[in-house]
Amino acid sequence: MKQNNQSQENLSARLDKWLWAARFYKTRAIAKQMIDGGKVFYDGQRTKSSKAVNIGDRIRIRQGFEEKEVLVVAIAERRKDATFARTLYEETDSSIEAREKNALARKQGILLSPASDTKPDKKQRRKLREFKERI
């Protein structure tokens, strides 16, 4: 009987536990907050942290500027090292492509408008304010 129960447990896991075990978030509490906050989508929809994750499911995760879409390859409820965590999911090709495009766009945006080394003085601030008010 125990083997049967263990095999059934390995077929699914809670979403917050799986995200924590796959090392997307540092703690289960943070994973739960992100799920409740709408940063994690399970098969294209918002969900609860107690949702059972199964092999083959699609999960979309927003972390900062990046948005990843991963396919669940394996199930784990315990957190192990990073090499093991990487075997739990597979990122989709479209997700990798989109992240690279966004990273390049952010990099180009920073290069096109570099930050000034000094703050504007009083006279320059007045000119900036006048210019902005004219528009």
A tleap script that builds the chain and sets N, CA, C and O, in Angstrom:
source leaprc.protein.ff14SB
mol = sequence {
  NMET LYS GLN ASN ASN GLN SER GLN GLU ASN
  LEU SER ALA ARG LEU ASP LYS TRP LEU TRP
  ALA ALA ARG PHE TYR LYS THR ARG ALA ILE
  ALA LYS GLN MET ILE ASP GLY GLY LYS VAL
  PHE TYR ASP GLY GLN ARG THR LYS SER SER
  LYS ALA VAL ASN ILE GLY ASP ARG ILE ARG
  ILE ARG GLN GLY PHE GLU GLU LYS GLU VAL
  LEU VAL VAL ALA ILE ALA GLU ARG ARG LYS
  ASP ALA THR PHE ALA ARG THR LEU TYR GLU
  GLU THR ASP SER SER ILE GLU ALA ARG GLU
  LYS ASN ALA LEU ALA ARG LYS GLN GLY ILE
  LEU LEU SER PRO ALA SER ASP THR LYS PRO
  ASP LYS LYS GLN ARG ARG LYS LEU ARG GLU
  PHE LYS GLU ARG CILE
}
set mol.1.N position { 0.808 -1.196 0.000 }
set mol.1.CA position { 0.000 0.000 0.000 }
set mol.1.C position { 0.856 1.267 0.000 }
set mol.1.O position { 0.511 2.233 -0.680 }
set mol.2.N position { 1.945 1.286 0.734 }
set mol.2.CA position { 2.764 2.486 0.817 }
set mol.2.C position { 3.365 2.848 -0.532 }
set mol.2.O position { 3.446 4.030 -0.867 }
set mol.3.N position { 3.785 1.866 -1.309 }
set mol.3.CA position { 4.352 2.151 -2.619 }
set mol.3.C position { 3.310 2.776 -3.529 }
set mol.3.O position { 3.626 3.688 -4.293 }
set mol.4.N position { 2.085 2.305 -3.461 }
set mol.4.CA position { 1.012 2.849 -4.280 }
set mol.4.C position { 0.746 4.312 -3.930 }
set mol.4.O position { 0.561 5.134 -4.828 }
set mol.5.N position { 0.724 4.648 -2.642 }
set mol.5.CA position { 0.510 6.028 -2.210 }
set mol.5.C position { 1.656 6.929 -2.654 }
set mol.5.O position { 1.421 8.062 -3.074 }
set mol.6.N position { 2.892 6.443 -2.567 }
set mol.6.CA position { 4.039 7.243 -2.969 }
set mol.6.C position { 4.021 7.503 -4.466 }
set mol.6.O position { 4.348 8.609 -4.896 }
set mol.7.N position { 3.650 6.518 -5.270 }
set mol.7.CA position { 3.614 6.724 -6.716 }
set mol.7.C position { 2.524 7.724 -7.088 }
set mol.7.O position { 2.694 8.496 -8.032 }
set mol.8.N position { 1.401 7.721 -6.355 }
set mol.8.CA position { 0.351 8.695 -6.614 }
set mol.8.C position { 0.793 10.098 -6.214 }
set mol.8.O position { 0.444 11.070 -6.885 }
set mol.9.N position { 1.549 10.213 -5.141 }
set mol.9.CA position { 2.036 11.517 -4.699 }
set mol.9.C position { 3.020 12.099 -5.693 }
set mol.9.O position { 3.054 13.317 -5.867 }
set mol.10.N position { 3.821 11.278 -6.349 }
set mol.10.CA position { 4.820 11.763 -7.272 }
set mol.10.C position { 4.217 12.246 -8.599 }
set mol.10.O position { 4.916 12.878 -9.391 }
set mol.11.N position { 2.945 11.962 -8.851 }
set mol.11.CA position { 2.326 12.381 -10.093 }
set mol.11.C position { 1.876 13.835 -10.070 }
set mol.11.O position { 1.687 14.438 -11.127 }
set mol.12.N position { 1.700 14.407 -8.884 }
set mol.12.CA position { 1.308 15.809 -8.794 }
set mol.12.C position { 1.851 16.418 -7.506 }
set mol.12.O position { 2.179 15.718 -6.548 }
set mol.13.N position { 1.934 17.747 -7.517 }
set mol.13.CA position { 2.396 18.487 -6.342 }
set mol.13.C position { 1.688 19.834 -6.332 }
set mol.13.O position { 1.193 20.282 -7.366 }
set mol.14.N position { 1.637 20.477 -5.181 }
set mol.14.CA position { 1.057 21.818 -5.095 }
set mol.14.C position { 1.892 22.781 -5.923 }
set mol.14.O position { 3.112 22.638 -6.011 }
set mol.15.N position { 1.240 23.753 -6.525 }
set mol.15.CA position { 1.928 24.714 -7.385 }
set mol.15.C position { 2.989 25.497 -6.620 }
set mol.15.O position { 4.100 25.673 -7.121 }
set mol.16.N position { 2.670 25.970 -5.417 }
set mol.16.CA position { 3.654 26.740 -4.660 }
set mol.16.C position { 4.858 25.899 -4.266 }
set mol.16.O position { 5.985 26.394 -4.270 }
set mol.17.N position { 4.635 24.631 -3.926 }
set mol.17.CA position { 5.745 23.732 -3.583 }
set mol.17.C position { 6.613 23.466 -4.804 }
set mol.17.O position { 7.839 23.435 -4.701 }
set mol.18.N position { 5.976 23.272 -5.973 }
set mol.18.CA position { 6.728 22.964 -7.178 }
set mol.18.C position { 7.577 24.163 -7.599 }
set mol.18.O position { 8.736 23.998 -7.979 }
set mol.19.N position { 7.005 25.375 -7.532 }
set mol.19.CA position { 7.766 26.580 -7.883 }
set mol.19.C position { 8.954 26.772 -6.948 }
set mol.19.O position { 10.027 27.197 -7.377 }
set mol.20.N position { 8.760 26.463 -5.686 }
set mol.20.CA position { 9.831 26.560 -4.693 }
set mol.20.C position { 10.898 25.500 -4.969 }
set mol.20.O position { 12.091 25.799 -4.922 }
set mol.21.N position { 10.480 24.267 -5.255 }
set mol.21.CA position { 11.423 23.175 -5.528 }
set mol.21.C position { 12.182 23.420 -6.820 }
set mol.21.O position { 13.344 23.029 -6.935 }
set mol.22.N position { 11.541 24.068 -7.808 }
set mol.22.CA position { 12.195 24.363 -9.082 }
set mol.22.C position { 13.049 25.624 -8.997 }
set mol.22.O position { 13.648 26.039 -9.990 }
set mol.23.N position { 13.105 26.231 -7.822 }
set mol.23.CA position { 13.948 27.381 -7.525 }
set mol.23.C position { 13.590 28.643 -8.300 }
set mol.23.O position { 14.467 29.433 -8.649 }
set mol.24.N position { 12.299 28.831 -8.569 }
set mol.24.CA position { 11.856 30.091 -9.138 }
set mol.24.C position { 11.735 31.141 -8.042 }
set mol.24.O position { 11.917 32.334 -8.287 }
set mol.25.N position { 11.424 30.683 -6.826 }
set mol.25.CA position { 11.297 31.578 -5.679 }
set mol.25.C position { 12.059 30.996 -4.498 }
set mol.25.O position { 12.205 29.782 -4.362 }
set mol.26.N position { 12.541 31.899 -3.647 }
set mol.26.CA position { 13.401 31.498 -2.534 }
set mol.26.C position { 12.653 30.772 -1.423 }
set mol.26.O position { 13.202 29.874 -0.785 }
set mol.27.N position { 11.401 31.159 -1.192 }
set mol.27.CA position { 10.602 30.512 -0.153 }
set mol.27.C position { 9.218 30.177 -0.692 }
set mol.27.O position { 8.780 30.732 -1.700 }
set mol.28.N position { 8.540 29.269 -0.012 }
set mol.28.CA position { 7.166 28.925 -0.403 }
set mol.28.C position { 6.234 30.099 -0.162 }
set mol.28.O position { 5.268 30.290 -0.901 }
set mol.29.N position { 6.517 30.879 0.858 }
set mol.29.CA position { 5.674 32.040 1.156 }
set mol.29.C position { 5.733 33.054 0.008 }
set mol.29.O position { 4.709 33.618 -0.378 }
set mol.30.N position { 6.914 33.277 -0.526 }
set mol.30.CA position { 7.054 34.196 -1.660 }
set mol.30.C position { 6.348 33.617 -2.886 }
set mol.30.O position { 5.689 34.350 -3.624 }
set mol.31.N position { 6.480 32.319 -3.105 }
set mol.31.CA position { 5.798 31.661 -4.224 }
set mol.31.C position { 4.287 31.849 -4.095 }
set mol.31.O position { 3.610 32.143 -5.080 }
set mol.32.N position { 3.763 31.681 -2.890 }
set mol.32.CA position { 2.326 31.856 -2.653 }
set mol.32.C position { 1.906 33.295 -2.927 }
set mol.32.O position { 0.862 33.526 -3.539 }
set mol.33.N position { 2.706 34.271 -2.483 }
set mol.33.CA position { 2.397 35.679 -2.731 }
set mol.33.C position { 2.363 35.982 -4.231 }
set mol.33.O position { 1.487 36.708 -4.701 }
set mol.34.N position { 3.302 35.433 -4.968 }
set mol.34.CA position { 3.359 35.682 -6.407 }
set mol.34.C position { 2.160 35.052 -7.125 }
set mol.34.O position { 1.614 35.637 -8.060 }
set mol.35.N position { 1.764 33.879 -6.690 }
set mol.35.CA position { 0.596 33.218 -7.288 }
set mol.35.C position { -0.660 34.032 -6.989 }
set mol.35.O position { -1.462 34.298 -7.884 }
set mol.36.N position { -0.826 34.427 -5.727 }
set mol.36.CA position { -2.002 35.207 -5.327 }
set mol.36.C position { -2.000 36.598 -5.971 }
set mol.36.O position { -3.060 37.173 -6.217 }
set mol.37.N position { -0.813 37.129 -6.240 }
set mol.37.CA position { -0.684 38.456 -6.842 }
set mol.37.C position { -0.837 38.471 -8.352 }
set mol.37.O position { -0.776 39.538 -8.963 }
set mol.38.N position { -1.034 37.312 -8.967 }
set mol.38.CA position { -1.252 37.266 -10.407 }
set mol.38.C position { 0.017 37.249 -11.232 }
set mol.38.O position { -0.023 37.581 -12.416 }
set mol.39.N position { 1.140 36.875 -10.646 }
set mol.39.CA position { 2.402 36.804 -11.384 }
set mol.39.C position { 2.633 35.424 -11.995 }
set mol.39.O position { 3.544 35.248 -12.804 }
set mol.40.N position { 1.813 34.450 -11.614 }
set mol.40.CA position { 1.956 33.081 -12.106 }
set mol.40.C position { 0.636 32.655 -12.752 }
set mol.40.O position { -0.434 32.786 -12.157 }
set mol.41.N position { 0.735 32.142 -13.984 }
set mol.41.CA position { -0.443 31.671 -14.708 }
set mol.41.C position { -0.272 30.191 -15.003 }
set mol.41.O position { 0.766 29.767 -15.510 }
set mol.42.N position { -1.284 29.417 -14.688 }
set mol.42.CA position { -1.276 27.971 -14.885 }
set mol.42.C position { -2.188 27.661 -16.058 }
set mol.42.O position { -3.395 27.892 -15.979 }
set mol.43.N position { -1.639 27.148 -17.128 }
set mol.43.CA position { -2.391 26.869 -18.362 }
set mol.43.C position { -3.175 28.095 -18.822 }
set mol.43.O position { -4.328 27.983 -19.239 }
set mol.44.N position { -2.536 29.277 -18.744 }
set mol.44.CA position { -3.132 30.507 -19.251 }
set mol.44.C position { -4.096 31.202 -18.319 }
set mol.44.O position { -4.674 32.218 -18.704 }
set mol.45.N position { -4.298 30.703 -17.110 }
set mol.45.CA position { -5.251 31.307 -16.191 }
set mol.45.C position { -4.626 31.516 -14.822 }
set mol.45.O position { -3.701 30.807 -14.425 }
set mol.46.N position { -5.162 32.526 -14.096 }
set mol.46.CA position { -4.743 32.694 -12.711 }
set mol.46.C position { -5.255 31.508 -11.921 }
set mol.46.O position { -6.274 30.910 -12.267 }
set mol.47.N position { -4.549 31.172 -10.862 }
set mol.47.CA position { -4.928 29.989 -10.100 }
set mol.47.C position { -4.606 30.187 -8.630 }
set mol.47.O position { -4.088 31.230 -8.231 }
set mol.48.N position { -4.913 29.190 -7.839 }
set mol.48.CA position { -4.588 29.201 -6.411 }
set mol.48.C position { -3.263 28.491 -6.194 }
set mol.48.O position { -2.811 27.731 -7.050 }
set mol.49.N position { -2.648 28.738 -5.054 }
set mol.49.CA position { -1.359 28.115 -4.753 }
set mol.49.C position { -1.495 26.620 -4.477 }
set mol.49.O position { -0.511 25.884 -4.553 }
set mol.50.N position { -2.699 26.169 -4.160 }
set mol.50.CA position { -2.903 24.751 -3.870 }
set mol.50.C position { -3.198 23.921 -5.118 }
set mol.50.O position { -3.450 22.720 -5.012 }
set mol.51.N position { -3.172 24.535 -6.282 }
set mol.51.CA position { -3.461 23.823 -7.536 }
set mol.51.C position { -2.454 22.701 -7.736 }
set mol.51.O position { -1.256 22.895 -7.528 }
set mol.52.N position { -2.931 21.531 -8.138 }
set mol.52.CA position { -2.056 20.378 -8.374 }
set mol.52.C position { -1.367 20.526 -9.727 }
set mol.52.O position { -2.022 20.715 -10.751 }
set mol.53.N position { -0.049 20.440 -9.718 }
set mol.53.CA position { 0.748 20.533 -10.940 }
set mol.53.C position { 1.015 19.123 -11.437 }
set mol.53.O position { 1.419 18.255 -10.664 }
set mol.54.N position { 0.792 18.893 -12.723 }
set mol.54.CA position { 1.031 17.594 -13.334 }
set mol.54.C position { 2.048 17.732 -14.462 }
set mol.54.O position { 2.272 18.830 -14.971 }
set mol.55.N position { 2.648 16.641 -14.840 }
set mol.55.CA position { 3.629 16.643 -15.916 }
set mol.55.C position { 2.927 17.049 -17.213 }
set mol.55.O position { 1.841 16.559 -17.524 }
set mol.56.N position { 3.560 17.947 -17.961 }
set mol.56.CA position { 3.016 18.411 -19.230 }
set mol.56.C position { 2.254 19.720 -19.133 }
set mol.56.O position { 1.829 20.251 -20.159 }
set mol.57.N position { 2.068 20.257 -17.938 }
set mol.57.CA position { 1.354 21.522 -17.768 }
set mol.57.C position { 2.251 22.692 -18.153 }
set mol.57.O position { 3.475 22.616 -18.042 }
set mol.58.N position { 1.622 23.780 -18.609 }
set mol.58.CA position { 2.338 25.017 -18.951 }
set mol.58.C position { 2.136 26.026 -17.826 }
set mol.58.O position { 1.020 26.245 -17.355 }
set mol.59.N position { 3.245 26.633 -17.408 }
set mol.59.CA position { 3.192 27.643 -16.362 }
set mol.59.C position { 3.927 28.876 -16.873 }
set mol.59.O position { 5.054 28.778 -17.357 }
set mol.60.N position { 3.280 30.046 -16.764 }
set mol.60.CA position { 3.898 31.316 -17.161 }
set mol.60.C position { 4.215 32.106 -15.900 }
set mol.60.O position { 3.341 32.338 -15.065 }
set mol.61.N position { 5.477 32.519 -15.768 }
set mol.61.CA position { 5.959 33.156 -14.543 }
set mol.61.C position { 6.555 34.508 -14.891 }
set mol.61.O position { 7.406 34.603 -15.776 }
set mol.62.N position { 6.114 35.561 -14.201 }
set mol.62.CA position { 6.707 36.892 -14.366 }
set mol.62.C position { 7.636 37.159 -13.193 }
set mol.62.O position { 7.244 37.069 -12.030 }
set mol.63.N position { 8.892 37.495 -13.532 }
set mol.63.CA position { 9.873 37.830 -12.503 }
set mol.63.C position { 10.596 39.099 -12.943 }
set mol.63.O position { 11.452 39.061 -13.828 }
set mol.64.N position { 10.251 40.205 -12.328 }
set mol.64.CA position { 10.865 41.467 -12.713 }
set mol.64.C position { 10.484 41.834 -14.144 }
set mol.64.O position { 9.300 41.901 -14.475 }
set mol.65.N position { 11.488 42.073 -14.993 }
set mol.65.CA position { 11.240 42.405 -16.384 }
set mol.65.C position { 10.992 41.164 -17.232 }
set mol.65.O position { 10.479 41.266 -18.346 }
set mol.66.N position { 11.344 40.013 -16.721 }
set mol.66.CA position { 11.286 38.783 -17.510 }
set mol.66.C position { 9.983 38.026 -17.306 }
set mol.66.O position { 9.393 38.034 -16.226 }
set mol.67.N position { 9.555 37.373 -18.381 }
set mol.67.CA position { 8.390 36.499 -18.317 }
set mol.67.C position { 8.796 35.174 -18.951 }
set mol.67.O position { 9.189 35.125 -20.117 }
set mol.68.N position { 8.696 34.102 -18.170 }
set mol.68.CA position { 9.091 32.773 -18.642 }
set mol.68.C position { 7.862 31.896 -18.794 }
set mol.68.O position { 6.940 31.942 -17.980 }
set mol.69.N position { 7.866 31.100 -19.847 }
set mol.69.CA position { 6.827 30.087 -20.012 }
set mol.69.C position { 7.532 28.746 -19.990 }
set mol.69.O position { 8.373 28.457 -20.841 }
set mol.70.N position { 7.177 27.926 -19.005 }
set mol.70.CA position { 7.855 26.644 -18.834 }
set mol.70.C position { 6.864 25.496 -18.943 }
set mol.70.O position { 5.669 25.639 -18.681 }
set mol.71.N position { 7.398 24.374 -19.334 }
set mol.71.CA position { 6.633 23.136 -19.438 }
set mol.71.C position { 7.111 22.219 -18.319 }
set mol.71.O position { 8.313 21.985 -18.190 }
set mol.72.N position { 6.199 21.698 -17.514 }
set mol.72.CA position { 6.557 20.843 -16.388 }
set mol.72.C position { 6.999 19.482 -16.925 }
set mol.72.O position { 6.238 18.800 -17.611 }
set mol.73.N position { 8.244 19.091 -16.604 }
set mol.73.CA position { 8.805 17.830 -17.071 }
set mol.73.C position { 8.814 16.786 -15.963 }
set mol.73.O position { 8.625 15.596 -16.217 }
set mol.74.N position { 9.036 17.239 -14.735 }
set mol.74.CA position { 9.083 16.327 -13.592 }
set mol.74.C position { 8.451 17.019 -12.384 }
set mol.74.O position { 8.306 18.241 -12.354 }
set mol.75.N position { 8.085 16.221 -11.404 }
set mol.75.CA position { 7.439 16.715 -10.189 }
set mol.75.C position { 8.367 16.492 -8.995 }
set mol.75.O position { 8.970 15.429 -8.843 }
set mol.76.N position { 8.464 17.514 -8.160 }
set mol.76.CA position { 9.224 17.390 -6.922 }
set mol.76.C position { 8.575 18.272 -5.868 }
set mol.76.O position { 8.114 19.371 -6.172 }
set mol.77.N position { 8.538 17.799 -4.641 }
set mol.77.CA position { 8.015 18.589 -3.534 }
set mol.77.C position { 9.114 19.048 -2.600 }
set mol.77.O position { 8.884 19.877 -1.720 }
set mol.78.N position { 10.319 18.507 -2.792 }
set mol.78.CA position { 11.446 18.895 -1.952 }
set mol.78.C position { 12.448 19.690 -2.764 }
set mol.78.O position { 12.673 19.417 -3.943 }
set mol.79.N position { 13.039 20.668 -2.124 }
set mol.79.CA position { 14.006 21.538 -2.788 }
set mol.79.C position { 15.386 20.904 -2.691 }
set mol.79.O position { 15.852 20.551 -1.608 }
set mol.80.N position { 16.028 20.769 -3.842 }
set mol.80.CA position { 17.388 20.233 -3.892 }
set mol.80.C position { 18.284 21.234 -4.588 }
set mol.80.O position { 17.933 22.410 -4.692 }
set mol.81.N position { 19.439 20.788 -5.067 }
set mol.81.CA position { 20.387 21.706 -5.693 }
set mol.81.C position { 19.859 22.234 -7.037 }
set mol.81.O position { 18.871 21.727 -7.569 }
set mol.82.N position { 20.524 23.245 -7.568 }
set mol.82.CA position { 20.063 23.931 -8.773 }
set mol.82.C position { 20.086 23.035 -10.003 }
set mol.82.O position { 19.236 23.185 -10.880 }
set mol.83.N position { 21.028 22.113 -10.092 }
set mol.83.CA position { 21.079 21.230 -11.260 }
set mol.83.C position { 19.862 20.302 -11.283 }
set mol.83.O position { 19.328 20.004 -12.351 }
set mol.84.N position { 19.430 19.851 -10.117 }
set mol.84.CA position { 18.224 19.032 -10.042 }
set mol.84.C position { 16.993 19.876 -10.384 }
set mol.84.O position { 16.102 19.420 -11.101 }
set mol.85.N position { 16.950 21.094 -9.872 }
set mol.85.CA position { 15.804 21.970 -10.106 }
set mol.85.C position { 15.642 22.256 -11.595 }
set mol.85.O position { 14.515 22.374 -12.078 }
set mol.86.N position { 16.735 22.367 -12.325 }
set mol.86.CA position { 16.677 22.648 -13.763 }
set mol.86.C position { 16.062 21.482 -14.543 }
set mol.86.O position { 15.551 21.684 -15.644 }
set mol.87.N position { 16.102 20.276 -13.991 }
set mol.87.CA position { 15.522 19.118 -14.672 }
set mol.87.C position { 14.012 19.018 -14.485 }
set mol.87.O position { 13.370 18.181 -15.120 }
set mol.88.N position { 13.434 19.857 -13.626 }
set mol.88.CA position { 12.003 19.797 -13.362 }
set mol.88.C position { 11.172 20.482 -14.444 }
set mol.88.O position { 9.979 20.207 -14.573 }
set mol.89.N position { 11.786 21.366 -15.217 }
set mol.89.CA position { 11.038 22.117 -16.219 }
set mol.89.C position { 11.865 22.313 -17.479 }
set mol.89.O position { 13.079 22.106 -17.499 }
set mol.90.N position { 11.164 22.718 -18.525 }
set mol.90.CA position { 11.803 23.021 -19.804 }
set mol.90.C position { 11.176 24.308 -20.314 }
set mol.90.O position { 9.959 24.388 -20.478 }
set mol.91.N position { 12.000 25.307 -20.562 }
set mol.91.CA position { 11.478 26.585 -21.046 }
set mol.91.C position { 11.165 26.474 -22.537 }
set mol.91.O position { 11.926 25.875 -23.296 }
set mol.92.N position { 10.045 27.053 -22.946 }
set mol.92.CA position { 9.639 26.962 -24.346 }
set mol.92.C position { 10.524 27.853 -25.214 }
set mol.92.O position { 11.092 28.834 -24.734 }
set mol.93.N position { 10.635 27.500 -26.502 }
set mol.93.CA position { 11.467 28.271 -27.429 }
set mol.93.C position { 10.954 29.690 -27.603 }
set mol.93.O position { 11.741 30.634 -27.674 }
set mol.94.N position { 9.645 29.844 -27.671 }
set mol.94.CA position { 9.076 31.191 -27.831 }
set mol.94.C position { 9.385 32.063 -26.614 }
set mol.94.O position { 9.600 33.267 -26.754 }
set mol.95.N position { 9.407 31.472 -25.442 }
set mol.95.CA position { 9.718 32.206 -24.223 }
set mol.95.C position { 11.170 32.675 -24.223 }
set mol.95.O position { 11.461 33.812 -23.853 }
set mol.96.N position { 12.069 31.804 -24.635 }
set mol.96.CA position { 13.497 32.164 -24.695 }
set mol.96.C position { 13.702 33.296 -25.692 }
set mol.96.O position { 14.432 34.250 -25.420 }
set mol.97.N position { 13.052 33.183 -26.852 }
set mol.97.CA position { 13.175 34.199 -27.896 }
set mol.97.C position { 12.648 35.552 -27.409 }
set mol.97.O position { 13.291 36.581 -27.618 }
set mol.98.N position { 11.497 35.551 -26.771 }
set mol.98.CA position { 10.897 36.788 -26.271 }
set mol.98.C position { 11.766 37.429 -25.192 }
set mol.98.O position { 11.934 38.649 -25.174 }
set mol.99.N position { 12.317 36.619 -24.299 }
set mol.99.CA position { 13.185 37.174 -23.251 }
set mol.99.C position { 14.438 37.810 -23.839 }
set mol.99.O position { 14.874 38.865 -23.379 }
set mol.100.N position { 15.024 37.167 -24.865 }
set mol.100.CA position { 16.216 37.726 -25.507 }
set mol.100.C position { 15.898 39.044 -26.202 }
set mol.100.O position { 16.692 39.982 -26.137 }
set mol.101.N position { 14.737 39.128 -26.874 }
set mol.101.CA position { 14.328 40.375 -27.530 }
set mol.101.C position { 14.140 41.490 -26.506 }
set mol.101.O position { 14.592 42.616 -26.714 }
set mol.102.N position { 13.466 41.168 -25.395 }
set mol.102.CA position { 13.234 42.173 -24.355 }
set mol.102.C position { 14.531 42.642 -23.727 }
set mol.102.O position { 14.691 43.829 -23.443 }
set mol.103.N position { 15.462 41.716 -23.507 }
set mol.103.CA position { 16.757 42.080 -22.923 }
set mol.103.C position { 17.521 43.008 -23.864 }
set mol.103.O position { 18.134 43.980 -23.424 }
set mol.104.N position { 17.481 42.703 -25.157 }
set mol.104.CA position { 18.160 43.546 -26.140 }
set mol.104.C position { 17.518 44.929 -26.197 }
set mol.104.O position { 18.223 45.935 -26.272 }
set mol.105.N position { 16.200 44.985 -26.163 }
set mol.105.CA position { 15.488 46.269 -26.187 }
set mol.105.C position { 15.828 47.108 -24.957 }
set mol.105.O position { 16.044 48.315 -25.070 }
set mol.106.N position { 15.876 46.480 -23.793 }
set mol.106.CA position { 16.242 47.208 -22.571 }
set mol.106.C position { 17.667 47.723 -22.664 }
set mol.106.O position { 17.956 48.854 -22.273 }
set mol.107.N position { 18.558 46.883 -23.187 }
set mol.107.CA position { 19.957 47.277 -23.298 }
set mol.107.C position { 20.114 48.449 -24.260 }
set mol.107.O position { 20.861 49.387 -23.979 }
set mol.108.N position { 19.417 48.403 -25.390 }
set mol.108.CA position { 19.494 49.497 -26.354 }
set mol.108.C position { 18.875 50.771 -25.796 }
set mol.108.O position { 19.376 51.865 -26.055 }
set mol.109.N position { 17.804 50.646 -25.040 }
set mol.109.CA position { 17.172 51.809 -24.438 }
set mol.109.C position { 18.085 52.510 -23.464 }
set mol.109.O position { 18.099 53.738 -23.392 }
set mol.110.N position { 18.844 51.744 -22.719 }
set mol.110.CA position { 19.784 52.320 -21.761 }
set mol.110.C position { 20.929 52.995 -22.500 }
set mol.110.O position { 21.395 54.055 -22.083 }
set mol.111.N position { 21.385 52.395 -23.589 }
set mol.111.CA position { 22.488 52.975 -24.355 }
set mol.111.C position { 22.073 54.255 -25.079 }
set mol.111.O position { 22.886 55.166 -25.236 }
set mol.112.N position { 20.814 54.332 -25.520 }
set mol.112.CA position { 20.347 55.506 -26.244 }
set mol.112.C position { 20.104 56.707 -25.335 }
set mol.112.O position { 20.228 57.846 -25.786 }
set mol.113.N position { 19.767 56.484 -24.086 }
set mol.113.CA position { 19.525 57.589 -23.157 }
set mol.113.C position { 20.317 57.369 -21.871 }
set mol.113.O position { 19.747 57.013 -20.840 }
set mol.114.N position { 21.633 57.580 -21.935 }
set mol.114.CA position { 22.434 57.364 -20.731 }
set mol.114.C position { 22.135 58.413 -19.661 }
set mol.114.O position { 21.746 59.538 -19.972 }
set mol.115.N position { 22.317 58.040 -18.433 }
set mol.115.CA position { 22.082 58.948 -17.315 }
set mol.115.C position { 23.198 59.981 -17.247 }
set mol.115.O position { 24.347 59.701 -17.590 }
set mol.116.N position { 22.842 61.167 -16.803 }
set mol.116.CA position { 23.809 62.250 -16.675 }
set mol.116.C position { 24.740 61.995 -15.491 }
set mol.116.O position { 24.346 61.378 -14.502 }
set mol.117.N position { 25.955 62.468 -15.601 }
set mol.117.CA position { 26.910 62.298 -14.504 }
set mol.117.C position { 26.603 63.237 -13.339 }
set mol.117.O position { 26.892 62.924 -12.184 }
set mol.118.N position { 26.010 64.398 -13.659 }
set mol.118.CA position { 25.703 65.364 -12.602 }
set mol.118.C position { 24.232 65.753 -12.674 }
set mol.118.O position { 23.580 65.585 -13.705 }
set mol.119.N position { 23.733 66.263 -11.589 }
set mol.119.CA position { 22.362 66.765 -11.557 }
set mol.119.C position { 22.325 68.125 -12.257 }
set mol.119.O position { 23.327 68.841 -12.260 }
set mol.120.N position { 21.185 68.489 -12.850 }
set mol.120.CA position { 21.098 69.825 -13.437 }
set mol.120.C position { 21.101 70.884 -12.333 }
set mol.120.O position { 20.548 70.682 -11.252 }
set mol.121.N position { 21.740 72.024 -12.638 }
set mol.121.CA position { 21.738 73.098 -11.650 }
set mol.121.C position { 20.419 73.866 -11.736 }
set mol.121.O position { 19.536 73.497 -12.510 }
set mol.122.N position { 20.286 74.918 -10.956 }
set mol.122.CA position { 19.026 75.632 -10.851 }
set mol.122.C position { 18.588 76.215 -12.197 }
set mol.122.O position { 17.412 76.139 -12.552 }
set mol.123.N position { 19.512 76.785 -12.931 }
set mol.123.CA position { 19.198 77.387 -14.218 }
set mol.123.C position { 18.737 76.317 -15.215 }
set mol.123.O position { 17.774 76.527 -15.953 }
set mol.124.N position { 19.426 75.174 -15.234 }
set mol.124.CA position { 19.055 74.093 -16.145 }
set mol.124.C position { 17.690 73.504 -15.786 }
set mol.124.O position { 16.921 73.136 -16.674 }
set mol.125.N position { 17.390 73.416 -14.496 }
set mol.125.CA position { 16.086 72.909 -14.074 }
set mol.125.C position { 14.969 73.832 -14.543 }
set mol.125.O position { 13.919 73.367 -14.984 }
set mol.126.N position { 15.197 75.151 -14.447 }
set mol.126.CA position { 14.208 76.121 -14.929 }
set mol.126.C position { 13.957 75.946 -16.421 }
set mol.126.O position { 12.811 75.958 -16.870 }
set mol.127.N position { 15.026 75.786 -17.181 }
set mol.127.CA position { 14.885 75.611 -18.625 }
set mol.127.C position { 14.134 74.317 -18.951 }
set mol.127.O position { 13.300 74.289 -19.856 }
set mol.128.N position { 14.429 73.272 -18.225 }
set mol.128.CA position { 13.727 72.006 -18.435 }
set mol.128.C position { 12.241 72.148 -18.126 }
set mol.128.O position { 11.395 71.656 -18.873 }
set mol.129.N position { 11.928 72.825 -17.020 }
set mol.129.CA position { 10.544 73.017 -16.638 }
set mol.129.C position { 9.804 73.846 -17.686 }
set mol.129.O position { 8.673 73.523 -18.050 }
set mol.130.N position { 10.436 74.904 -18.167 }
set mol.130.CA position { 9.824 75.744 -19.211 }
set mol.130.C position { 9.582 74.928 -20.480 }
set mol.130.O position { 8.528 75.041 -21.105 }
set mol.131.N position { 10.543 74.122 -20.848 }
set mol.131.CA position { 10.419 73.309 -22.057 }
set mol.131.C position { 9.278 72.306 -21.936 }
set mol.131.O position { 8.508 72.121 -22.879 }
set mol.132.N position { 9.169 71.666 -20.793 }
set mol.132.CA position { 8.107 70.678 -20.576 }
set mol.132.C position { 6.731 71.327 -20.533 }
set mol.132.O position { 5.755 70.725 -20.981 }
set mol.133.N position { 6.634 72.541 -20.005 }
set mol.133.CA position { 5.343 73.226 -19.911 }
set mol.133.C position { 4.866 73.716 -21.266 }
set mol.133.O position { 3.661 73.852 -21.476 }
set mol.134.N position { 5.775 73.985 -22.188 }
set mol.134.CA position { 5.405 74.432 -23.526 }
set mol.134.C position { 4.763 73.326 -24.341 }
set mol.134.O position { 3.950 73.597 -25.224 }
set mol.135.N position { 5.110 72.112 -24.061 }
set mol.135.CA position { 4.618 70.979 -24.861 }
set mol.135.C position { 3.224 70.568 -24.501 }
set mol.135.O position { 2.684 69.632 -25.090 }
savepdb mol mol.pdb
quit
